[in-house]
Amino acid sequence: MKLAAGVLVLLLAALASTAHAQPVTITISQPAEATTMDPGRSTQVLTVNYFYNLYDTLTRWDTALRLGPGLATAWKSVNETTWEFTLRQGVRFHDGSPFAAEDVKATLERNLQAGKTVVQPGFATIESVQAVNPTTIRIVTKKPDPLLLVRMAQMGAQILPVRLTTDDGVKELARRPVGTGAYRFVEWVKDERLVMEANRDWWGWDGRAPAVERVVWKPIPEDFPRIVALEKGEADIITNVPPDRIKGIADGRATQILSTPSSRIVTLSINGTQPPLADKRARQALHWALDVGSIIRNLYAGQGKPFSGGVADTDFGYNSALKPYPFDPAKAKQLLAESGRASGIDVTLYAGSGTMVNDKFLLETIADMWAKVGIRAKIEMMEMGARQRMLNERAVPPNGLLLGNPQSTLLDADGSLWRLWHPNGFNGKYWIGSQPGQRFHELMEQARYSLDSAKRRALYTEATQIIHDEKPWLELFQEVIVYGVSRRVSFKPRPDYRLIVSEMAASR
């Protein structure tokens, strides 16, 4: 009897030890598949989430969006146009190769070449990058750049091994990423899963063991199956929670809602290079004909804030004096008539499926409202890969509008408004006001290179007023981030939409 009891104790101990040894795994479900593993080729928020887990940047934002050290441990201003960074020693890429200054130089120089990446406008202030020695990098800007330290944390600033920055190298990188980040790539089964495991050699653990050892990113395009996956424990975090399901998830026995105001805005890029949308009165009419407050209440459970001027209230340069156009169908009709289009206009609305919650319903609601004033809108939904190509190739057709929810990369109008409307930006070719010689272009370039914060604020005030008046894109609202989360997982939602697994904890 004693022998049997002893065997039972040993068996239970072994089982407990085995259970304890099981790696902590979480599953995150987003509504769209990754489009690439190359951080220079996408700024789509769902894909960027992968980048911030696989790669590191020289500087980095913490959960409160305070800037701190990353792959650089210190920095100093040598003069008004030169910064010197001391690099973290002992860091290795996931393939075992050592991290050094040449990797930083190659990554940033790739971002400076037009057409090589989609993030070039965000690095356009840089004149040159110099590897002083293996642990020191020097960055020279064309003029004084008040945001250089912040640029080193933005989208596209993820440092790559020098061998993967070549034309052939980035093709390999797009499929099989190699970074220095907290998580390393394991496998990518298209439309099924992307798997990462903890990089136990990551410098950021500071001697701690990873709280989450394995993460599975599982694309589930449709809302209902994504919610079911959360409720059944098949997913631990889901994004793009439908507003009408928030209460049910919050009240669930094993689920919870985590949310926070965001730095992301909902807009539709407008190709206004040809009539009728080349006329600002027609673009203004698009806004007067929309009841944005009703859209927020009915499609997003009141989770959102109408805005105007191109900048979210999280960013330096936000202009609180600008008020969104009120809903006034009569005013919309008047403007159409004044532009010579009393009989109405024809436009096409484009969106990638999974761009945001209720994206198709949003376009249908917009089209219904517009129809009442004579704006005839055709809707075309597409896969996210096709949307990314349209975005990257600046291929929105004339009089077409592409749904997007861009976020600030710098918490400054330079990283939101000018990133998108710079002549080389995603929207730059669609509006004459972005081009050199135009007042908007002049204001944004002056602000980009001024070290005087009061002057920069004044420049942004005038620039945002131009956006408010010209309406080169359709401005809807500033988003609120909402996640459905298993109660076994805990983390603080970030206003920048990043899901950074090293900031999470989970029970088995």
C-alpha positions as CSV (number, residue, x, y, z in Angstrom):
1,M,0.0,0.0,0.0
2,K,2.8,2.3,0.9
3,L,4.6,1.4,-2.3
4,A,1.5,2.2,-4.3
5,A,1.1,5.5,-2.6
6,G,4.8,6.4,-3.2
7,V,4.4,5.5,-6.9
8,L,1.3,7.7,-7.1
9,V,3.2,10.7,-5.5
10,L,6.1,10.3,-7.9
11,L,3.6,10.1,-10.8
12,L,1.8,13.2,-9.8
13,A,5.1,15.0,-9.3
14,A,6.2,14.0,-12.8
15,L,2.9,15.2,-14.3
16,A,3.2,18.5,-12.5
17,S,6.8,18.9,-13.6
18,T,5.8,18.1,-17.2
19,A,2.9,20.6,-17.1
20,H,5.2,23.2,-15.7
21,A,7.7,22.5,-18.5
22,Q,5.1,23.1,-21.2
23,P,6.0,26.4,-22.9
24,V,3.5,29.2,-22.5
25,T,1.9,29.8,-25.9
26,I,-0.5,32.5,-27.0
27,T,-2.5,32.8,-30.2
28,I,-3.2,36.2,-31.7
29,S,-5.9,36.5,-34.4
30,Q,-6.0,39.4,-36.8
31,P,-8.4,39.7,-39.7
32,A,-5.8,39.6,-42.4
33,E,-2.7,37.7,-43.5
34,A,0.7,39.2,-43.4
35,T,1.7,40.8,-46.7
36,T,5.5,40.6,-46.2
37,M,8.2,40.2,-43.5
38,D,10.2,43.1,-44.9
39,P,9.7,46.1,-42.6
40,G,10.6,48.4,-45.5
41,R,7.7,47.3,-47.6
42,S,4.6,47.7,-45.4
43,T,3.2,50.2,-43.0
44,Q,-0.1,48.3,-42.7
45,V,-0.8,48.1,-38.9
46,L,-1.6,44.3,-38.9
47,T,1.7,43.5,-40.7
48,V,3.7,46.1,-38.6
49,N,2.8,44.1,-35.5
50,Y,5.0,41.3,-36.7
51,F,8.0,43.6,-37.4
52,Y,8.0,45.0,-33.8
53,N,8.4,41.5,-32.4
54,L,11.0,40.2,-34.9
55,Y,13.2,43.2,-35.2
56,D,14.7,46.0,-33.0
57,T,15.2,49.7,-33.7
58,L,17.9,52.1,-32.4
59,T,15.5,53.9,-30.1
60,R,12.1,52.5,-29.0
61,W,8.8,53.5,-27.5
62,D,7.8,52.1,-24.1
63,T,4.1,51.3,-23.3
64,A,3.6,55.0,-22.3
65,L,5.1,56.1,-25.6
66,R,8.2,57.5,-23.9
67,L,11.4,57.2,-26.1
68,G,14.2,55.1,-24.7
69,P,17.2,53.0,-25.8
70,G,17.0,50.1,-28.2
71,L,19.9,48.9,-30.2
72,A,21.5,52.2,-29.3
73,T,22.4,52.6,-25.7
74,A,23.4,56.3,-25.9
75,W,23.4,59.2,-28.3
76,K,24.7,62.7,-28.5
77,S,24.4,65.7,-30.8
78,V,27.7,66.5,-32.4
79,N,26.4,69.6,-34.0
80,E,23.0,70.9,-35.4
81,T,23.0,68.3,-38.2
82,T,25.0,65.4,-36.8
83,W,24.0,62.8,-34.2
84,E,26.3,60.0,-32.9
85,F,24.9,56.8,-31.5
86,T,26.6,54.2,-29.3
87,L,25.4,50.7,-30.3
88,R,24.6,47.9,-27.9
89,Q,27.4,45.4,-27.7
90,G,27.0,41.6,-27.7
91,V,23.8,41.6,-29.8
92,R,23.4,38.9,-32.4
93,F,20.9,38.4,-35.2
94,H,18.6,35.3,-35.1
95,D,21.0,33.6,-37.6
96,G,23.9,34.0,-35.2
97,S,25.7,36.8,-37.0
98,P,26.9,39.8,-34.8
99,F,25.1,43.1,-34.9
100,A,27.3,46.0,-35.8
101,A,27.3,49.6,-37.3
102,E,27.5,48.3,-40.9
103,D,24.0,46.8,-40.4
104,V,22.6,50.1,-39.3
105,K,24.3,51.9,-42.2
106,A,23.0,49.4,-44.8
107,T,19.4,49.5,-43.4
108,L,19.2,53.3,-43.3
109,E,20.8,53.7,-46.7
110,R,18.3,51.4,-48.2
111,N,15.5,53.6,-46.8
112,L,17.1,56.7,-48.4
113,Q,16.8,55.3,-51.9
114,A,13.6,56.2,-53.7
115,G,11.6,53.1,-54.7
116,K,13.5,50.7,-52.5
117,T,11.1,50.9,-49.6
118,V,7.7,52.5,-48.9
119,V,9.1,54.3,-45.9
120,Q,11.5,56.6,-47.7
121,P,9.6,59.9,-46.9
122,G,10.1,59.3,-43.1
123,F,13.9,59.2,-43.6
124,A,14.2,62.0,-46.2
125,T,15.9,64.4,-43.7
126,I,19.0,62.2,-43.6
127,E,22.0,63.2,-45.8
128,S,24.3,60.4,-44.9
129,V,25.1,57.5,-42.5
130,Q,28.6,56.8,-41.4
131,A,29.9,53.7,-39.6
132,V,32.6,55.3,-37.4
133,N,33.6,51.9,-35.9
134,P,31.7,48.6,-35.2
135,T,29.9,50.2,-32.2
136,T,29.4,53.8,-33.3
137,I,27.1,55.2,-36.0
138,R,26.9,58.8,-37.1
139,I,23.9,60.2,-38.9
140,V,24.1,63.5,-40.8
141,T,20.9,65.3,-41.7
142,K,20.4,67.8,-44.6
143,K,19.3,70.4,-42.1
144,P,18.7,70.5,-38.4
145,D,16.1,67.7,-37.7
146,P,14.2,68.0,-34.4
147,L,12.8,64.5,-34.8
148,L,15.9,62.4,-35.7
149,L,15.8,60.4,-32.4
150,V,12.1,59.6,-32.9
151,R,12.7,58.6,-36.6
152,M,15.0,55.9,-35.3
153,A,12.0,54.2,-33.6
154,Q,9.5,54.6,-36.5
155,M,8.1,52.1,-39.0
156,G,10.9,51.0,-41.4
157,A,13.7,51.7,-38.8
158,Q,13.9,48.0,-37.9
159,I,17.6,47.0,-38.3
160,L,18.4,44.2,-40.8
161,P,21.6,42.3,-41.3
162,V,23.6,43.9,-44.0
163,R,23.4,40.8,-46.3
164,L,19.6,41.1,-46.4
165,T,19.5,44.7,-47.5
166,T,20.6,43.9,-51.1
167,D,18.0,43.5,-53.8
168,D,18.4,39.7,-53.6
169,G,18.6,39.7,-49.8
170,V,15.3,41.5,-49.3
171,K,13.6,38.9,-51.4
172,E,14.8,36.3,-48.9
173,L,13.9,38.6,-46.0
174,A,10.3,39.0,-47.2
175,R,9.7,35.3,-46.7
176,R,12.1,34.4,-43.9
177,P,12.9,37.3,-41.6
178,V,16.1,37.7,-39.6
179,G,16.2,40.3,-36.9
180,T,17.6,40.8,-33.4
181,G,14.1,41.1,-31.8
182,A,12.5,39.4,-28.8
183,Y,11.0,36.7,-31.0
184,R,12.5,34.7,-33.8
185,F,10.7,33.4,-36.9
186,V,9.7,29.7,-36.9
187,E,7.3,29.2,-39.9
188,W,4.8,31.0,-42.0
189,V,2.0,28.9,-43.5
190,K,0.1,31.3,-45.7
191,D,-3.5,31.9,-44.7
192,E,-3.1,29.6,-41.7
193,R,-0.4,30.7,-39.2
194,L,2.8,32.6,-38.6
195,V,4.7,31.2,-35.7
196,M,7.4,32.9,-33.6
197,E,9.4,31.7,-30.6
198,A,11.2,33.6,-27.8
199,N,14.7,34.7,-28.6
200,R,16.3,33.8,-25.2
201,D,19.4,35.8,-26.1
202,W,17.4,39.0,-26.6
203,W,19.1,41.9,-24.7
204,G,15.7,43.3,-23.6
205,W,14.9,40.4,-21.2
206,D,17.3,41.9,-18.7
207,G,17.9,38.4,-17.2
208,R,14.2,37.5,-17.0
209,A,12.8,34.4,-18.7
210,P,10.3,35.2,-21.5
211,A,6.7,35.2,-20.1
212,V,5.4,34.0,-23.4
213,E,7.7,31.5,-25.1
214,R,5.7,30.9,-28.3
215,V,3.2,33.0,-30.3
216,V,1.0,31.9,-33.1
217,W,-0.5,34.6,-35.3
218,K,-3.6,33.2,-36.9
219,P,-5.5,35.2,-39.6
220,I,-9.3,34.9,-39.4
221,P,-10.9,37.3,-41.8
222,E,-14.5,37.1,-40.7
223,D,-15.6,38.7,-37.4
224,F,-17.9,35.9,-36.1
225,P,-15.3,33.0,-36.4
226,R,-12.7,35.3,-34.8
227,I,-15.0,35.9,-31.8
228,V,-15.8,32.2,-31.6
229,A,-12.1,31.4,-31.6
230,L,-11.7,33.7,-28.6
231,E,-14.7,32.3,-26.7
232,K,-13.5,28.7,-27.3
233,G,-10.0,29.4,-26.2
234,E,-8.5,28.9,-29.6
235,A,-7.3,32.5,-29.7
236,D,-6.1,34.6,-26.8
237,I,-6.2,38.0,-28.4
238,I,-8.3,39.2,-31.2
239,T,-8.2,42.6,-33.0
240,N,-11.0,44.4,-34.9
241,V,-13.7,43.6,-32.4
242,P,-17.2,44.4,-33.8
243,P,-18.8,47.1,-31.6
244,D,-22.0,45.1,-31.1
245,R,-19.9,42.2,-29.5
246,I,-17.9,44.4,-27.0
247,K,-20.3,43.9,-24.1
248,G,-20.6,40.1,-24.6
249,I,-16.9,39.7,-24.6
250,A,-16.5,42.0,-21.6
251,D,-19.1,39.9,-19.6
252,G,-17.6,36.6,-20.7
253,R,-16.5,34.1,-18.0
254,A,-13.1,33.7,-19.7
255,T,-12.8,36.8,-21.8
256,Q,-12.3,40.5,-21.3
257,I,-12.1,43.8,-23.3
258,L,-9.0,46.0,-23.3
259,S,-9.1,49.4,-25.0
260,T,-7.4,52.7,-25.3
261,P,-7.6,55.9,-27.4
262,S,-5.3,55.6,-30.4
263,S,-3.0,57.7,-32.6
264,R,-4.8,56.3,-35.7
265,I,-7.2,58.2,-38.0
266,V,-9.7,56.9,-40.5
267,T,-9.5,58.5,-43.9
268,L,-9.9,57.7,-47.6
269,S,-7.1,58.8,-49.9
270,I,-8.5,60.7,-52.9
271,N,-6.9,60.7,-56.3
272,G,-8.0,64.2,-57.2
273,T,-5.8,64.6,-60.2
274,Q,-8.7,64.8,-62.6
275,P,-12.2,66.3,-62.6
276,P,-14.5,66.2,-60.8
277,L,-12.5,65.6,-57.6
278,A,-9.7,67.9,-58.8
279,D,-12.1,70.7,-57.7
280,K,-11.9,71.3,-54.0
281,R,-15.6,72.1,-53.9
282,A,-16.4,68.6,-55.0
283,R,-14.1,67.2,-52.3
284,Q,-15.7,69.5,-49.7
285,A,-19.1,68.2,-50.8
286,L,-18.1,64.7,-50.0
287,H,-17.7,65.9,-46.3
288,W,-20.8,68.0,-46.0
289,A,-22.9,65.0,-47.2
290,L,-21.7,62.7,-44.4
291,D,-23.1,62.4,-40.9
292,V,-19.9,61.2,-39.3
293,G,-21.4,61.3,-35.8
294,S,-24.1,58.8,-36.9
295,I,-21.4,56.6,-38.5
296,I,-19.5,56.5,-35.2
297,R,-22.6,55.8,-33.1
298,N,-24.1,53.1,-35.4
299,L,-21.1,51.3,-36.7
300,Y,-18.6,51.8,-33.9
301,A,-20.7,52.0,-30.7
302,G,-19.6,55.6,-30.2
303,Q,-15.9,54.6,-30.2
304,G,-14.3,57.4,-32.2
305,K,-13.9,61.1,-32.5
306,P,-14.6,63.2,-35.7
307,F,-11.5,65.2,-36.7
308,S,-10.3,67.7,-39.4
309,G,-6.9,69.0,-40.4
310,G,-5.1,65.7,-41.0
311,V,-3.6,65.3,-37.5
312,A,-4.8,63.2,-34.5
313,D,-4.9,64.9,-31.1
314,T,-2.0,62.6,-29.9
315,D,0.4,64.5,-32.2
316,F,2.4,67.7,-31.9
317,G,0.8,69.9,-34.6
318,Y,-2.8,69.0,-33.8
319,N,-5.0,72.0,-34.4
320,S,-7.9,72.1,-31.9
321,A,-9.4,75.2,-33.6
322,L,-10.5,73.1,-36.6
323,K,-14.0,71.6,-36.4
324,P,-15.2,68.8,-38.6
325,Y,-17.7,69.9,-41.3
326,P,-21.2,69.4,-40.0
327,F,-23.7,67.2,-41.8
328,D,-25.5,69.5,-44.3
329,P,-26.8,67.7,-47.5
330,A,-28.1,71.1,-48.9
331,K,-24.6,72.5,-48.6
332,A,-23.2,69.5,-50.4
333,K,-25.6,69.9,-53.3
334,Q,-24.8,73.6,-53.5
335,L,-21.1,72.9,-53.7
336,L,-21.6,70.3,-56.4
337,A,-23.7,72.8,-58.4
338,E,-21.0,75.5,-58.0
339,S,-18.4,73.1,-59.3
340,G,-20.6,72.5,-62.5
341,R,-21.8,69.1,-61.3
342,A,-25.4,69.8,-60.4
343,S,-26.4,66.4,-61.8
344,G,-24.0,64.6,-59.5
345,I,-20.6,62.8,-59.7
346,D,-19.4,59.3,-60.0
347,V,-16.6,57.9,-57.7
348,T,-15.3,54.5,-56.7
349,L,-14.6,53.4,-53.1
350,Y,-11.8,50.8,-52.5
351,A,-11.0,48.9,-49.4
352,G,-9.0,45.9,-48.4
353,S,-11.0,43.3,-46.5
354,G,-9.8,43.5,-42.9
355,T,-8.5,47.1,-43.0
356,M,-10.6,47.9,-40.0
357,V,-13.7,46.9,-38.2
358,N,-16.9,47.1,-40.3
359,D,-14.9,48.3,-43.3
360,K,-17.4,47.1,-45.9
361,F,-20.4,48.4,-43.9
362,L,-18.6,51.8,-43.6
363,L,-18.2,52.1,-47.3
364,E,-21.9,51.1,-47.8
365,T,-23.0,53.7,-45.3
366,I,-20.9,56.4,-47.0
367,A,-22.3,55.4,-50.4
368,D,-25.9,55.6,-49.1
369,M,-25.4,59.0,-47.6
370,W,-23.7,60.3,-50.7
371,A,-26.5,59.0,-52.9
372,K,-28.9,61.4,-51.3
373,V,-27.0,64.4,-52.8
374,G,-26.2,62.9,-56.2
375,I,-22.8,61.4,-55.4
376,R,-22.9,57.9,-57.0
377,A,-20.3,55.6,-55.4
378,K,-19.3,52.1,-56.6
379,I,-17.7,49.9,-54.0
380,E,-14.8,47.5,-54.7
381,M,-13.5,45.3,-51.8
382,M,-10.1,43.5,-52.4
383,E,-7.7,41.3,-50.6
384,M,-5.1,43.0,-48.4
385,G,-2.3,42.1,-50.7
386,A,-4.0,43.9,-53.6
387,R,-4.7,46.8,-51.3
388,Q,-1.0,47.0,-50.4
389,R,0.0,47.0,-54.0
390,M,-2.4,49.8,-54.8
391,L,-0.9,51.7,-51.8
392,N,2.7,51.0,-52.6
393,E,2.4,51.8,-56.3
394,R,0.4,54.9,-55.7
395,A,-2.2,53.4,-58.0
396,V,-5.6,54.6,-56.7
397,P,-7.4,55.4,-60.0
398,P,-8.5,59.0,-60.8
399,N,-11.7,59.8,-58.8
400,G,-11.1,56.8,-56.6
401,L,-11.0,56.7,-52.8
402,L,-9.0,54.1,-50.9
403,L,-9.9,53.4,-47.2
404,G,-7.1,53.6,-44.8
405,N,-6.4,54.1,-41.1
406,P,-2.9,55.5,-41.0
407,Q,-1.2,56.1,-37.7
408,S,1.4,58.5,-36.5
409,T,4.9,57.2,-36.6
410,L,6.5,60.1,-34.7
411,L,3.7,61.6,-32.5
412,D,4.3,64.7,-34.6
413,A,2.6,66.0,-37.8
414,D,5.8,65.1,-39.7
415,G,5.2,61.4,-39.0
416,S,1.5,61.5,-39.9
417,L,0.5,64.4,-42.2
418,W,3.8,64.9,-44.0
419,R,4.7,61.2,-44.1
420,L,1.6,60.7,-46.2
421,W,1.4,63.9,-48.1
422,H,5.1,64.4,-48.9
423,P,5.6,64.2,-52.7
424,N,7.1,60.7,-52.3
425,G,4.4,59.7,-49.7
426,F,1.5,57.4,-50.3
427,N,-0.8,60.4,-51.2
428,G,1.7,62.8,-52.5
429,K,0.9,62.4,-56.2
430,Y,-2.8,62.8,-55.8
431,W,-3.0,66.5,-54.8
432,I,-1.2,69.5,-56.3
433,G,-0.8,71.1,-52.9
434,S,1.8,68.5,-52.0
435,Q,4.2,69.6,-54.7
436,P,7.2,71.9,-54.4
437,G,6.3,75.5,-54.9
438,Q,2.9,75.1,-53.1
439,R,2.3,76.7,-49.7
440,F,1.5,73.5,-47.9
441,H,4.8,71.9,-49.1
442,E,6.7,75.0,-48.0
443,L,5.2,74.9,-44.5
444,M,5.8,71.2,-43.9
445,E,9.4,71.4,-45.1
446,Q,10.1,74.4,-42.9
447,A,8.6,72.6,-39.9
448,R,10.6,69.5,-40.7
449,Y,13.9,71.3,-40.3
450,S,13.2,73.9,-37.5
451,L,14.5,73.4,-34.0
452,D,12.1,76.1,-32.7
453,S,9.0,74.3,-31.3
454,A,6.9,77.5,-31.2
455,K,7.7,78.2,-34.9
456,R,6.9,74.6,-35.8
457,R,3.6,74.8,-34.1
458,A,2.7,77.9,-36.0
459,L,3.7,76.3,-39.3
460,Y,1.6,73.3,-38.5
461,T,-1.4,75.5,-37.6
462,E,-1.3,77.1,-41.1
463,A,-0.7,73.7,-42.8
464,T,-3.6,72.0,-41.1
465,Q,-5.9,74.9,-42.0
466,I,-5.0,74.3,-45.6
467,I,-5.9,70.6,-45.2
468,H,-9.2,71.6,-43.6
469,D,-10.1,73.9,-46.4
470,E,-8.8,71.9,-49.4
471,K,-9.9,68.5,-48.1
472,P,-7.4,66.5,-50.3
473,W,-8.6,63.3,-48.6
474,L,-11.8,62.2,-46.9
475,E,-11.4,62.8,-43.1
476,L,-13.7,60.7,-40.9
477,F,-12.6,60.0,-37.3
478,Q,-9.9,59.2,-34.8
479,E,-10.1,55.6,-33.7
480,V,-10.3,53.8,-30.3
481,I,-8.4,50.5,-30.0
482,V,-10.5,47.6,-28.8
483,Y,-9.1,44.1,-28.2
484,G,-10.9,40.9,-27.1
485,V,-8.6,39.1,-24.7
486,S,-8.5,35.8,-22.8
487,R,-8.5,36.4,-19.1
488,R,-5.3,34.3,-18.9
489,V,-3.4,37.0,-20.8
490,S,-2.5,40.5,-19.5
491,F,-1.0,43.5,-21.1
492,K,-1.4,47.3,-21.4
493,P,-2.9,48.3,-24.8
494,R,-0.7,50.8,-26.6
495,P,-2.0,53.9,-28.4
496,D,0.2,53.1,-31.3
497,Y,-1.6,49.8,-32.0
498,R,1.5,47.7,-31.4
499,L,1.0,44.2,-30.1
500,I,4.4,43.6,-28.6
501,V,4.5,40.1,-27.0
502,S,7.5,40.8,-24.8
503,E,5.2,43.2,-22.9
504,M,2.6,40.5,-22.2
505,A,2.1,37.9,-19.5
506,A,0.1,34.7,-19.7
507,S,-0.8,31.7,-17.5
508,R,-0.7,28.2,-18.9
